[in-house]
């Protein structure tokens, strides 16, 4: 997909104008941003990321971050990380 400069600027303006409204619907209680900020720093150097960190990040994405009642299939180790 190719965008000329005017289309890029229009798209950027549209996103900036609607970003806060869309993000107000984000379930921050279910998906807090603190772990994302931590993982962003940790994943910036992939050679130092521990399997436990990857597992935590995957659980966050599935909505089971810090939950003890995750379904059995979600509790199973990610292949290659166990």
PDB file with one MODEL, atoms N, CA, C and O in Angstrom:
MODEL        1
ATOM      1  N   UNK A   1       0.848  -1.160   0.000  1.00  0.00           N
ATOM      2  CA  UNK A   1       0.000   0.000   0.000  1.00  0.00           C
ATOM      3  C   UNK A   1       0.898   1.229   0.000  1.00  0.00           C
ATOM      4  O   UNK A   1       1.793   1.354   0.837  1.00  0.00           O
ATOM      5  N   UNK A   2       0.664   2.103  -0.910  1.00  0.00           N
ATOM      6  CA  UNK A   2       1.473   3.313  -1.014  1.00  0.00           C
ATOM      7  C   UNK A   2       0.645   4.535  -0.641  1.00  0.00           C
ATOM      8  O   UNK A   2      -0.485   4.702  -1.099  1.00  0.00           O
ATOM      9  N   UNK A   3       1.218   5.372   0.186  1.00  0.00           N
ATOM     10  CA  UNK A   3       0.583   6.613   0.585  1.00  0.00           C
ATOM     11  C   UNK A   3       1.450   7.775   0.147  1.00  0.00           C
ATOM     12  O   UNK A   3       2.667   7.760   0.332  1.00  0.00           O
ATOM     13  N   UNK A   4       0.820   8.780  -0.432  1.00  0.00           N
ATOM     14  CA  UNK A   4       1.586   9.989  -0.709  1.00  0.00           C
ATOM     15  C   UNK A   4       1.634  10.819   0.581  1.00  0.00           C
ATOM     16  O   UNK A   4       0.985  10.470   1.567  1.00  0.00           O
ATOM     17  N   UNK A   5       2.375  11.877   0.573  1.00  0.00           N
ATOM     18  CA  UNK A   5       2.570  12.679   1.793  1.00  0.00           C
ATOM     19  C   UNK A   5       1.259  13.249   2.320  1.00  0.00           C
ATOM     20  O   UNK A   5       1.055  13.287   3.534  1.00  0.00           O
ATOM     21  N   UNK A   6       0.372  13.689   1.443  1.00  0.00           N
ATOM     22  CA  UNK A   6      -0.910  14.248   1.897  1.00  0.00           C
ATOM     23  C   UNK A   6      -1.764  13.193   2.593  1.00  0.00           C
ATOM     24  O   UNK A   6      -2.404  13.481   3.604  1.00  0.00           O
ATOM     25  N   UNK A   7      -1.778  11.973   2.056  1.00  0.00           N
ATOM     26  CA  UNK A   7      -2.545  10.897   2.693  1.00  0.00           C
ATOM     27  C   UNK A   7      -1.925  10.509   4.035  1.00  0.00           C
ATOM     28  O   UNK A   7      -2.646  10.209   4.986  1.00  0.00           O
ATOM     29  N   UNK A   8      -0.610  10.513   4.115  1.00  0.00           N
ATOM     30  CA  UNK A   8       0.062  10.217   5.394  1.00  0.00           C
ATOM     31  C   UNK A   8      -0.315  11.251   6.440  1.00  0.00           C
ATOM     32  O   UNK A   8      -0.617  10.903   7.581  1.00  0.00           O
ATOM     33  N   UNK A   9      -0.298  12.513   6.060  1.00  0.00           N
ATOM     34  CA  UNK A   9      -0.642  13.583   7.003  1.00  0.00           C
ATOM     35  C   UNK A   9      -2.108  13.482   7.412  1.00  0.00           C
ATOM     36  O   UNK A   9      -2.437  13.671   8.583  1.00  0.00           O
ATOM     37  N   UNK A  10      -2.987  13.186   6.465  1.00  0.00           N
ATOM     38  CA  UNK A  10      -4.414  13.051   6.778  1.00  0.00           C
ATOM     39  C   UNK A  10      -4.653  11.886   7.727  1.00  0.00           C
ATOM     40  O   UNK A  10      -5.442  12.004   8.663  1.00  0.00           O
ATOM     41  N   UNK A  11      -3.987  10.773   7.499  1.00  0.00           N
ATOM     42  CA  UNK A  11      -4.120   9.613   8.372  1.00  0.00           C
ATOM     43  C   UNK A  11      -3.593   9.921   9.769  1.00  0.00           C
ATOM     44  O   UNK A  11      -4.226   9.565  10.762  1.00  0.00           O
ATOM     45  N   UNK A  12      -2.459  10.567   9.852  1.00  0.00           N
ATOM     46  CA  UNK A  12      -1.884  10.947  11.144  1.00  0.00           C
ATOM     47  C   UNK A  12      -2.824  11.877  11.900  1.00  0.00           C
ATOM     48  O   UNK A  12      -3.029  11.713  13.102  1.00  0.00           O
ATOM     49  N   UNK A  13      -3.386  12.838  11.208  1.00  0.00           N
ATOM     50  CA  UNK A  13      -4.328  13.769  11.831  1.00  0.00           C
ATOM     51  C   UNK A  13      -5.563  13.028  12.335  1.00  0.00           C
ATOM     52  O   UNK A  13      -6.025  13.272  13.450  1.00  0.00           O
ATOM     53  N   UNK A  14      -6.092  12.134  11.523  1.00  0.00           N
ATOM     54  CA  UNK A  14      -7.273  11.363  11.918  1.00  0.00           C
ATOM     55  C   UNK A  14      -6.988  10.548  13.185  1.00  0.00           C
ATOM     56  O   UNK A  14      -7.784  10.551  14.124  1.00  0.00           O
ATOM     57  N   UNK A  15      -5.855   9.858  13.202  1.00  0.00           N
ATOM     58  CA  UNK A  15      -5.494   9.038  14.372  1.00  0.00           C
ATOM     59  C   UNK A  15      -5.344   9.920  15.595  1.00  0.00           C
ATOM     60  O   UNK A  15      -5.884   9.600  16.654  1.00  0.00           O
ATOM     61  N   UNK A  16      -4.630  11.012  15.473  1.00  0.00           N
ATOM     62  CA  UNK A  16      -4.435  11.912  16.619  1.00  0.00           C
ATOM     63  C   UNK A  16      -5.752  12.478  17.124  1.00  0.00           C
ATOM     64  O   UNK A  16      -5.939  12.625  18.332  1.00  0.00           O
ATOM     65  N   UNK A  17      -6.672  12.799  16.210  1.00  0.00           N
ATOM     66  CA  UNK A  17      -7.965  13.360  16.610  1.00  0.00           C
ATOM     67  C   UNK A  17      -8.864  12.349  17.306  1.00  0.00           C
ATOM     68  O   UNK A  17      -9.697  12.735  18.127  1.00  0.00           O
ATOM     69  N   UNK A  18      -8.716  11.074  17.001  1.00  0.00           N
ATOM     70  CA  UNK A  18      -9.609  10.052  17.546  1.00  0.00           C
ATOM     71  C   UNK A  18      -8.960   9.144  18.596  1.00  0.00           C
ATOM     72  O   UNK A  18      -9.647   8.311  19.188  1.00  0.00           O
ATOM     73  N   UNK A  19      -7.683   9.284  18.833  1.00  0.00           N
ATOM     74  CA  UNK A  19      -6.951   8.371  19.706  1.00  0.00           C
ATOM     75  C   UNK A  19      -7.511   8.353  21.125  1.00  0.00           C
ATOM     76  O   UNK A  19      -7.813   7.283  21.654  1.00  0.00           O
ATOM     77  N   UNK A  20      -7.653   9.516  21.744  1.00  0.00           N
ATOM     78  CA  UNK A  20      -8.127   9.554  23.131  1.00  0.00           C
ATOM     79  C   UNK A  20      -9.527   8.971  23.277  1.00  0.00           C
ATOM     80  O   UNK A  20      -9.809   8.262  24.243  1.00  0.00           O
ATOM     81  N   UNK A  21     -10.396   9.265  22.328  1.00  0.00           N
ATOM     82  CA  UNK A  21     -11.750   8.721  22.377  1.00  0.00           C
ATOM     83  C   UNK A  21     -11.764   7.205  22.298  1.00  0.00           C
ATOM     84  O   UNK A  21     -12.520   6.551  23.017  1.00  0.00           O
ATOM     85  N   UNK A  22     -10.947   6.650  21.442  1.00  0.00           N
ATOM     86  CA  UNK A  22     -10.878   5.193  21.320  1.00  0.00           C
ATOM     87  C   UNK A  22     -10.220   4.563  22.537  1.00  0.00           C
ATOM     88  O   UNK A  22     -10.672   3.526  23.022  1.00  0.00           O
ATOM     89  N   UNK A  23      -9.172   5.174  23.025  1.00  0.00           N
ATOM     90  CA  UNK A  23      -8.462   4.604  24.170  1.00  0.00           C
ATOM     91  C   UNK A  23      -9.270   4.710  25.461  1.00  0.00           C
ATOM     92  O   UNK A  23      -8.990   3.984  26.415  1.00  0.00           O
ATOM     93  N   UNK A  24     -10.258   5.588  25.515  1.00  0.00           N
ATOM     94  CA  UNK A  24     -11.088   5.678  26.719  1.00  0.00           C
ATOM     95  C   UNK A  24     -11.907   4.400  26.914  1.00  0.00           C
ATOM     96  O   UNK A  24     -12.405   4.151  28.012  1.00  0.00           O
ATOM     97  N   UNK A  25     -12.053   3.592  25.869  1.00  0.00           N
ATOM     98  CA  UNK A  25     -12.786   2.325  25.968  1.00  0.00           C
ATOM     99  C   UNK A  25     -11.879   1.157  26.362  1.00  0.00           C
ATOM    100  O   UNK A  25     -12.365   0.054  26.609  1.00  0.00           O
ATOM    101  N   UNK A  26     -10.582   1.390  26.422  1.00  0.00           N
ATOM    102  CA  UNK A  26      -9.633   0.312  26.732  1.00  0.00           C
ATOM    103  C   UNK A  26      -9.820  -0.132  28.183  1.00  0.00           C
ATOM    104  O   UNK A  26      -9.882   0.713  29.075  1.00  0.00           O
ATOM    105  N   UNK A  27      -9.911  -1.440  28.436  1.00  0.00           N
ATOM    106  CA  UNK A  27     -10.140  -1.932  29.810  1.00  0.00           C
ATOM    107  C   UNK A  27      -8.852  -1.923  30.642  1.00  0.00           C
ATOM    108  O   UNK A  27      -8.228  -2.965  30.844  1.00  0.00           O
ATOM    109  N   UNK A  28      -8.462  -0.737  31.123  1.00  0.00           N
ATOM    110  CA  UNK A  28      -7.212  -0.607  31.869  1.00  0.00           C
ATOM    111  C   UNK A  28      -7.201  -1.435  33.153  1.00  0.00           C
ATOM    112  O   UNK A  28      -6.136  -1.858  33.600  1.00  0.00           O
ATOM    113  N   UNK A  29      -8.364  -1.671  33.748  1.00  0.00           N
ATOM    114  CA  UNK A  29      -8.403  -2.500  34.958  1.00  0.00           C
ATOM    115  C   UNK A  29      -8.012  -3.937  34.645  1.00  0.00           C
ATOM    116  O   UNK A  29      -7.349  -4.595  35.447  1.00  0.00           O
ATOM    117  N   UNK A  30      -8.422  -4.416  33.487  1.00  0.00           N
ATOM    118  CA  UNK A  30      -8.104  -5.783  33.090  1.00  0.00           C
ATOM    119  C   UNK A  30      -6.694  -5.869  32.524  1.00  0.00           C
ATOM    120  O   UNK A  30      -5.987  -6.851  32.751  1.00  0.00           O
ATOM    121  N   UNK A  31      -6.290  -4.851  31.794  1.00  0.00           N
ATOM    122  CA  UNK A  31      -4.980  -4.825  31.139  1.00  0.00           C
ATOM    123  C   UNK A  31      -4.217  -3.566  31.537  1.00  0.00           C
ATOM    124  O   UNK A  31      -4.138  -2.632  30.739  1.00  0.00           O
ATOM    125  N   UNK A  32      -3.657  -3.509  32.733  1.00  0.00           N
ATOM    126  CA  UNK A  32      -2.904  -2.314  33.132  1.00  0.00           C
ATOM    127  C   UNK A  32      -1.667  -2.120  32.257  1.00  0.00           C
ATOM    128  O   UNK A  32      -1.118  -3.082  31.721  1.00  0.00           O
ATOM    129  N   UNK A  33      -1.242  -0.890  32.122  1.00  0.00           N
ATOM    130  CA  UNK A  33      -0.126  -0.595  31.222  1.00  0.00           C
ATOM    131  C   UNK A  33       1.238  -0.786  31.873  1.00  0.00           C
ATOM    132  O   UNK A  33       2.245  -0.853  31.168  1.00  0.00           O
ATOM    133  N   UNK A  34       1.295  -0.876  33.188  1.00  0.00           N
ATOM    134  CA  UNK A  34       2.594  -1.022  33.861  1.00  0.00           C
ATOM    135  C   UNK A  34       3.381  -2.240  33.373  1.00  0.00           C
ATOM    136  O   UNK A  34       4.576  -2.117  33.101  1.00  0.00           O
ATOM    137  N   UNK A  35       2.745  -3.419  33.254  1.00  0.00           N
ATOM    138  CA  UNK A  35       3.506  -4.568  32.756  1.00  0.00           C
ATOM    139  C   UNK A  35       4.007  -4.349  31.327  1.00  0.00           C
ATOM    140  O   UNK A  35       5.099  -4.797  30.976  1.00  0.00           O
ATOM    141  N   UNK A  36       3.219  -3.669  30.513  1.00  0.00           N
ATOM    142  CA  UNK A  36       3.647  -3.419  29.139  1.00  0.00           C
ATOM    143  C   UNK A  36       4.914  -2.586  29.101  1.00  0.00           C
ATOM    144  O   UNK A  36       5.826  -2.857  28.320  1.00  0.00           O
ATOM    145  N   UNK A  37       4.961  -1.575  29.948  1.00  0.00           N
ATOM    146  CA  UNK A  37       6.144  -0.714  29.987  1.00  0.00           C
ATOM    147  C   UNK A  37       7.369  -1.496  30.467  1.00  0.00           C
ATOM    148  O   UNK A  37       8.470  -1.318  29.944  1.00  0.00           O
ATOM    149  N   UNK A  38       7.172  -2.361  31.461  1.00  0.00           N
ATOM    150  CA  UNK A  38       8.263  -3.199  31.951  1.00  0.00           C
ATOM    151  C   UNK A  38       8.723  -4.165  30.869  1.00  0.00           C
ATOM    152  O   UNK A  38       9.922  -4.308  30.627  1.00  0.00           O
ATOM    153  N   UNK A  39       7.776  -4.826  30.220  1.00  0.00           N
ATOM    154  CA  UNK A  39       8.140  -5.801  29.187  1.00  0.00           C
ATOM    155  C   UNK A  39       8.777  -5.138  27.979  1.00  0.00           C
ATOM    156  O   UNK A  39       9.636  -5.733  27.327  1.00  0.00           O
ATOM    157  N   UNK A  40       8.373  -3.926  27.676  1.00  0.00           N
ATOM    158  CA  UNK A  40       8.997  -3.201  26.572  1.00  0.00           C
ATOM    159  C   UNK A  40      10.489  -3.039  26.831  1.00  0.00           C
ATOM    160  O   UNK A  40      11.306  -3.232  25.931  1.00  0.00           O
ATOM    161  N   UNK A  41      10.838  -2.685  28.056  1.00  0.00           N
ATOM    162  CA  UNK A  41      12.269  -2.563  28.406  1.00  0.00           C
ATOM    163  C   UNK A  41      12.949  -3.934  28.378  1.00  0.00           C
ATOM    164  O   UNK A  41      14.059  -4.061  27.862  1.00  0.00           O
ATOM    165  N   UNK A  42      12.294  -4.955  28.924  1.00  0.00           N
ATOM    166  CA  UNK A  42      12.903  -6.282  28.976  1.00  0.00           C
ATOM    167  C   UNK A  42      13.073  -6.880  27.584  1.00  0.00           C
ATOM    168  O   UNK A  42      14.115  -7.466  27.289  1.00  0.00           O
ATOM    169  N   UNK A  43      12.067  -6.743  26.727  1.00  0.00           N
ATOM    170  CA  UNK A  43      12.129  -7.335  25.395  1.00  0.00           C
ATOM    171  C   UNK A  43      13.028  -6.559  24.441  1.00  0.00           C
ATOM    172  O   UNK A  43      13.308  -7.026  23.337  1.00  0.00           O
ATOM    173  N   UNK A  44      13.480  -5.386  24.852  1.00  0.00           N
ATOM    174  CA  UNK A  44      14.376  -4.631  23.981  1.00  0.00           C
ATOM    175  C   UNK A  44      15.737  -5.316  23.859  1.00  0.00           C
ATOM    176  O   UNK A  44      16.509  -5.025  22.946  1.00  0.00           O
ATOM    177  N   UNK A  45      16.022  -6.229  24.791  1.00  0.00           N
ATOM    178  CA  UNK A  45      17.245  -7.035  24.704  1.00  0.00           C
ATOM    179  C   UNK A  45      16.828  -8.500  24.780  1.00  0.00           C
ATOM    180  O   UNK A  45      16.892  -9.096  25.855  1.00  0.00           O
ATOM    181  N   UNK A  46      16.402  -9.094  23.664  1.00  0.00           N
ATOM    182  CA  UNK A  46      15.840 -10.442  23.667  1.00  0.00           C
ATOM    183  C   UNK A  46      16.743 -11.510  24.282  1.00  0.00           C
ATOM    184  O   UNK A  46      16.238 -12.502  24.809  1.00  0.00           O
ATOM    185  N   UNK A  47      18.045 -11.338  24.229  1.00  0.00           N
ATOM    186  CA  UNK A  47      18.939 -12.371  24.757  1.00  0.00           C
ATOM    187  C   UNK A  47      18.842 -12.494  26.274  1.00  0.00           C
ATOM    188  O   UNK A  47      19.299 -13.488  26.839  1.00  0.00           O
ATOM    189  N   UNK A  48      18.254 -11.503  26.943  1.00  0.00           N
ATOM    190  CA  UNK A  48      18.162 -11.552  28.405  1.00  0.00           C
ATOM    191  C   UNK A  48      16.768 -11.913  28.910  1.00  0.00           C
ATOM    192  O   UNK A  48      16.548 -11.996  30.118  1.00  0.00           O
ATOM    193  N   UNK A  49      15.825 -12.129  27.991  1.00  0.00           N
ATOM    194  CA  UNK A  49      14.448 -12.418  28.397  1.00  0.00           C
ATOM    195  C   UNK A  49      14.341 -13.853  28.890  1.00  0.00           C
ATOM    196  O   UNK A  49      14.736 -14.793  28.200  1.00  0.00           O
ATOM    197  N   UNK A  50      13.799 -14.005  30.098  1.00  0.00           N
ATOM    198  CA  UNK A  50      13.620 -15.338  30.693  1.00  0.00           C
ATOM    199  C   UNK A  50      12.301 -15.948  30.228  1.00  0.00           C
ATOM    200  O   UNK A  50      11.369 -15.213  29.900  1.00  0.00           O
ATOM    201  N   UNK A  51      12.204 -17.265  30.193  1.00  0.00           N
ATOM    202  CA  UNK A  51      10.946 -17.926  29.794  1.00  0.00           C
ATOM    203  C   UNK A  51       9.753 -17.475  30.640  1.00  0.00           C
ATOM    204  O   UNK A  51       8.641 -17.359  30.126  1.00  0.00           O
ATOM    205  N   UNK A  52       9.975 -17.221  31.930  1.00  0.00           N
ATOM    206  CA  UNK A  52       8.882 -16.780  32.799  1.00  0.00           C
ATOM    207  C   UNK A  52       8.318 -15.438  32.334  1.00  0.00           C
ATOM    208  O   UNK A  52       7.115 -15.195  32.426  1.00  0.00           O
ATOM    209  N   UNK A  53       9.192 -14.578  31.838  1.00  0.00           N
ATOM    210  CA  UNK A  53       8.757 -13.269  31.351  1.00  0.00           C
ATOM    211  C   UNK A  53       7.889 -13.432  30.117  1.00  0.00           C
ATOM    212  O   UNK A  53       6.868 -12.756  29.984  1.00  0.00           O
ATOM    213  N   UNK A  54       8.280 -14.316  29.216  1.00  0.00           N
ATOM    214  CA  UNK A  54       7.485 -14.567  28.012  1.00  0.00           C
ATOM    215  C   UNK A  54       6.120 -15.126  28.396  1.00  0.00           C
ATOM    216  O   UNK A  54       5.100 -14.709  27.848  1.00  0.00           O
ATOM    217  N   UNK A  55       6.100 -16.056  29.323  1.00  0.00           N
ATOM    218  CA  UNK A  55       4.845 -16.656  29.772  1.00  0.00           C
ATOM    219  C   UNK A  55       3.934 -15.584  30.368  1.00  0.00           C
ATOM    220  O   UNK A  55       2.742 -15.552  30.061  1.00  0.00           O
ATOM    221  N   UNK A  56       4.475 -14.705  31.217  1.00  0.00           N
ATOM    222  CA  UNK A  56       3.678 -13.634  31.811  1.00  0.00           C
ATOM    223  C   UNK A  56       3.097 -12.726  30.726  1.00  0.00           C
ATOM    224  O   UNK A  56       1.929 -12.342  30.790  1.00  0.00           O
ATOM    225  N   UNK A  57       3.909 -12.390  29.742  1.00  0.00           N
ATOM    226  CA  UNK A  57       3.443 -11.518  28.664  1.00  0.00           C
ATOM    227  C   UNK A  57       2.323 -12.188  27.868  1.00  0.00           C
ATOM    228  O   UNK A  57       1.365 -11.523  27.474  1.00  0.00           O
ATOM    229  N   UNK A  58       2.430 -13.473  27.632  1.00  0.00           N
ATOM    230  CA  UNK A  58       1.382 -14.189  26.906  1.00  0.00           C
ATOM    231  C   UNK A  58       0.095 -14.259  27.716  1.00  0.00           C
ATOM    232  O   UNK A  58      -0.993 -14.134  27.154  1.00  0.00           O
ATOM    233  N   UNK A  59       0.201 -14.454  29.010  1.00  0.00           N
ATOM    234  CA  UNK A  59      -0.988 -14.476  29.855  1.00  0.00           C
ATOM    235  C   UNK A  59      -1.656 -13.107  29.861  1.00  0.00           C
ATOM    236  O   UNK A  59      -2.884 -13.026  29.878  1.00  0.00           O
ATOM    237  N   UNK A  60      -0.875 -12.034  29.847  1.00  0.00           N
ATOM    238  CA  UNK A  60      -1.454 -10.691  29.818  1.00  0.00           C
ATOM    239  C   UNK A  60      -2.301 -10.523  28.567  1.00  0.00           C
ATOM    240  O   UNK A  60      -3.420 -10.013  28.635  1.00  0.00           O
ATOM    241  N   UNK A  61      -1.781 -10.944  27.440  1.00  0.00           N
ATOM    242  CA  UNK A  61      -2.469 -10.802  26.167  1.00  0.00           C
ATOM    243  C   UNK A  61      -3.769 -11.588  26.160  1.00  0.00           C
ATOM    244  O   UNK A  61      -4.738 -11.160  25.534  1.00  0.00           O
ATOM    245  N   UNK A  62      -3.814 -12.705  26.826  1.00  0.00           N
ATOM    246  CA  UNK A  62      -5.012 -13.540  26.834  1.00  0.00           C
ATOM    247  C   UNK A  62      -6.014 -13.109  27.900  1.00  0.00           C
ATOM    248  O   UNK A  62      -7.084 -13.707  28.014  1.00  0.00           O
ATOM    249  N   UNK A  63      -5.692 -12.102  28.667  1.00  0.00           N
ATOM    250  CA  UNK A  63      -6.608 -11.621  29.691  1.00  0.00           C
ATOM    251  C   UNK A  63      -6.517 -12.367  30.999  1.00  0.00           C
ATOM    252  O   UNK A  63      -7.391 -12.218  31.853  1.00  0.00           O
ATOM    253  N   UNK A  64      -5.480 -13.168  31.180  1.00  0.00           N
ATOM    254  CA  UNK A  64      -5.358 -13.949  32.402  1.00  0.00           C
ATOM    255  C   UNK A  64      -4.204 -13.466  33.273  1.00  0.00           C
ATOM    256  O   UNK A  64      -3.728 -14.196  34.141  1.00  0.00           O
ATOM    257  N   UNK A  65      -3.765 -12.257  33.042  1.00  0.00           N
ATOM    258  CA  UNK A  65      -2.669 -11.703  33.825  1.00  0.00           C
ATOM    259  C   UNK A  65      -3.113 -11.550  35.270  1.00  0.00           C
ATOM    260  O   UNK A  65      -4.143 -10.933  35.540  1.00  0.00           O
ATOM    261  N   UNK A  66      -2.363 -12.094  36.182  1.00  0.00           N
ATOM    262  CA  UNK A  66      -2.601 -12.059  37.625  1.00  0.00           C
ATOM    263  C   UNK A  66      -3.908 -12.737  38.044  1.00  0.00           C
ATOM    264  O   UNK A  66      -4.439 -12.452  39.117  1.00  0.00           O
ATOM    265  N   UNK A  67      -4.424 -13.629  37.203  1.00  0.00           N
ATOM    266  CA  UNK A  67      -5.625 -14.370  37.582  1.00  0.00           C
ATOM    267  C   UNK A  67      -5.248 -15.781  37.991  1.00  0.00           C
ATOM    268  O   UNK A  67      -4.369 -16.404  37.396  1.00  0.00           O
ATOM    269  N   UNK A  68      -5.920 -16.270  39.008  1.00  0.00           N
ATOM    270  CA  UNK A  68      -5.666 -17.640  39.453  1.00  0.00           C
ATOM    271  C   UNK A  68      -6.698 -18.604  38.886  1.00  0.00           C
ATOM    272  O   UNK A  68      -6.542 -19.818  39.023  1.00  0.00           O
ATOM    273  N   UNK A  69      -7.754 -18.089  38.251  1.00  0.00           N
ATOM    274  CA  UNK A  69      -8.825 -18.949  37.764  1.00  0.00           C
ATOM    275  C   UNK A  69      -8.797 -19.120  36.248  1.00  0.00           C
ATOM    276  O   UNK A  69      -9.845 -19.300  35.627  1.00  0.00           O
ATOM    277  N   UNK A  70      -7.628 -19.067  35.656  1.00  0.00           N
ATOM    278  CA  UNK A  70      -7.516 -19.253  34.205  1.00  0.00           C
ATOM    279  C   UNK A  70      -7.935 -20.676  33.838  1.00  0.00           C
ATOM    280  O   UNK A  70      -7.704 -21.607  34.610  1.00  0.00           O
ATOM    281  N   UNK A  71      -8.547 -20.852  32.667  1.00  0.00           N
ATOM    282  CA  UNK A  71      -8.919 -22.195  32.231  1.00  0.00           C
ATOM    283  C   UNK A  71      -7.687 -23.098  32.112  1.00  0.00           C
ATOM    284  O   UNK A  71      -6.563 -22.621  31.954  1.00  0.00           O
ATOM    285  N   UNK A  72      -7.919 -24.377  32.190  1.00  0.00           N
ATOM    286  CA  UNK A  72      -6.833 -25.355  32.158  1.00  0.00           C
ATOM    287  C   UNK A  72      -5.922 -25.154  30.949  1.00  0.00           C
ATOM    288  O   UNK A  72      -4.698 -25.174  31.076  1.00  0.00           O
ATOM    289  N   UNK A  73      -6.524 -24.960  29.781  1.00  0.00           N
ATOM    290  CA  UNK A  73      -5.703 -24.824  28.572  1.00  0.00           C
ATOM    291  C   UNK A  73      -4.815 -23.584  28.622  1.00  0.00           C
ATOM    292  O   UNK A  73      -3.718 -23.588  28.064  1.00  0.00           O
ATOM    293  N   UNK A  74      -5.271 -22.537  29.277  1.00  0.00           N
ATOM    294  CA  UNK A  74      -4.458 -21.330  29.385  1.00  0.00           C
ATOM    295  C   UNK A  74      -3.327 -21.502  30.396  1.00  0.00           C
ATOM    296  O   UNK A  74      -2.303 -20.825  30.305  1.00  0.00           O
ATOM    297  N   UNK A  75      -3.509 -22.401  31.354  1.00  0.00           N
ATOM    298  CA  UNK A  75      -2.474 -22.629  32.359  1.00  0.00           C
ATOM    299  C   UNK A  75      -1.338 -23.502  31.842  1.00  0.00           C
ATOM    300  O   UNK A  75      -0.263 -23.557  32.441  1.00  0.00           O
ATOM    301  N   UNK A  76      -1.585 -24.187  30.718  1.00  0.00           N
ATOM    302  CA  UNK A  76      -0.559 -25.078  30.183  1.00  0.00           C
ATOM    303  C   UNK A  76       0.653 -24.273  29.716  1.00  0.00           C
ATOM    304  O   UNK A  76       0.505 -23.187  29.157  1.00  0.00           O
ATOM    305  N   UNK A  77       1.828 -24.801  29.944  1.00  0.00           N
ATOM    306  CA  UNK A  77       3.039 -24.080  29.514  1.00  0.00           C
ATOM    307  C   UNK A  77       3.066 -23.880  28.001  1.00  0.00           C
ATOM    308  O   UNK A  77       2.579 -24.714  27.238  1.00  0.00           O
ATOM    309  N   UNK A  78       3.632 -22.782  27.598  1.00  0.00           N
ATOM    310  CA  UNK A  78       3.817 -22.520  26.179  1.00  0.00           C
ATOM    311  C   UNK A  78       4.916 -23.454  25.695  1.00  0.00           C
ATOM    312  O   UNK A  78       5.954 -23.583  26.343  1.00  0.00           O
ATOM    313  N   UNK A  79       4.695 -24.101  24.567  1.00  0.00           N
ATOM    314  CA  UNK A  79       5.700 -25.054  24.058  1.00  0.00           C
ATOM    315  C   UNK A  79       7.032 -24.373  23.889  1.00  0.00           C
ATOM    316  O   UNK A  79       7.132 -23.271  23.348  1.00  0.00           O
ATOM    317  N   UNK A  80       8.049 -25.050  24.362  1.00  0.00           N
ATOM    318  CA  UNK A  80       9.407 -24.528  24.251  1.00  0.00           C
ATOM    319  C   UNK A  80       9.800 -23.676  25.440  1.00  0.00           C
ATOM    320  O   UNK A  80      10.968 -23.313  25.584  1.00  0.00           O
ATOM    321  N   UNK A  81       8.819 -23.343  26.314  1.00  0.00           N
ATOM    322  CA  UNK A  81       9.122 -22.528  27.485  1.00  0.00           C
ATOM    323  C   UNK A  81       9.071 -23.337  28.763  1.00  0.00           C
ATOM    324  O   UNK A  81       9.410 -22.832  29.834  1.00  0.00           O
ATOM    325  N   UNK A  82       8.651 -24.591  28.662  1.00  0.00           N
ATOM    326  CA  UNK A  82       8.543 -25.402  29.886  1.00  0.00           C
ATOM    327  C   UNK A  82       9.798 -26.185  30.147  1.00  0.00           C
ATOM    328  O   UNK A  82       9.875 -26.917  31.133  1.00  0.00           O
TER     329      UNK A  82
ENDMDL
END
